[in-house]
Amino acid sequence: MSTPPRQKRLTPADIAALKGNRPVVSLTAYTTPMARLLDPHCDFLLVGDSLGMVLYGMDTTVGVTMEMMIAHGQAVMRGVSRACVIIDMPFGSYQESKEQAFRSAARIMKETGCDGVKLEGGAEMAETVAFLVDRGVPVLGHVGLMPQQVNTAGGYRSKGHSDKEAEKIRRDARAIDEAGAFAMVIEGTVEPLAREISAAVSATTIGIGASPACDGQILVSDDMLGLFNDFKPRFVKHYAELAEVISKAAADYAGEVRARTFPGPEHTFQPRPKS
Ligand code: KIV
């Protein structure tokens, strides 16, 4: 029996090979229609656990479950034909042991068909990253500001300002790189450090609030589209103001329903003439 050809979507190896060639473009996606719209423009789509805050109104990502990640991962996979798809491992699904991490990653990959998983953590997760990579799971690391650690970090603030903090992030990035991550997100980290790490590691660095010095960039789609307006971090740029567009459309609809001008004759079924 011959092996069927692999789909033509970009792979984690392709993302790794882009380092030093051209910037990697990435956005988050959580649904099929959004994945369809973003797919032609992105090298990889991340089904981020930010969906807990963006879609479900949670205060942090800590409450996100495997079931949520798998359901949204399946939805995104139905919408892509080109981009690589990486799914976030939710808080509590990988930190306990490397075996737990493998079980969770294997479940995510089997049930969604995605190309790899992302996990947050530095030196303390290096053994887990190597364990996953050695067993066929491509891993996107995540260092610097780590949102799943919000409760021990005491909030969300940019990192790498003190020598001690910078040294920890440097060590974290090196450890994840040596463990075999194909790429790593660097979040909320001062530019000189992000630049130094990007030059030092062989993994492709993907910045979010970590300066243009990274090998690529990612944003939460709802942030860059102006859809999620609960707060706006300094590193977010709105490329559209969709919240305003939606509010105006809803107000126009409500006005027309109340005025009985919608539905109009063109939206209304009339009986067919009797023959
Ligand atoms: O959860 C997420 O969307 C992320 C990105 C912001 C990198 O981790």
Boltz pocket constraint, residues with backbone or C-beta under 6 A from the ligand:
constraints:
  - pocket:
      binder: B
      contacts: [[A, 28], [A, 46], [A, 47], [A, 48], [A, 49], [A, 50], [A, 51], [A, 88], [A, 185], [A, 208], [A, 218], [A, 219], [A, 220]]
      max_distance: 6.0
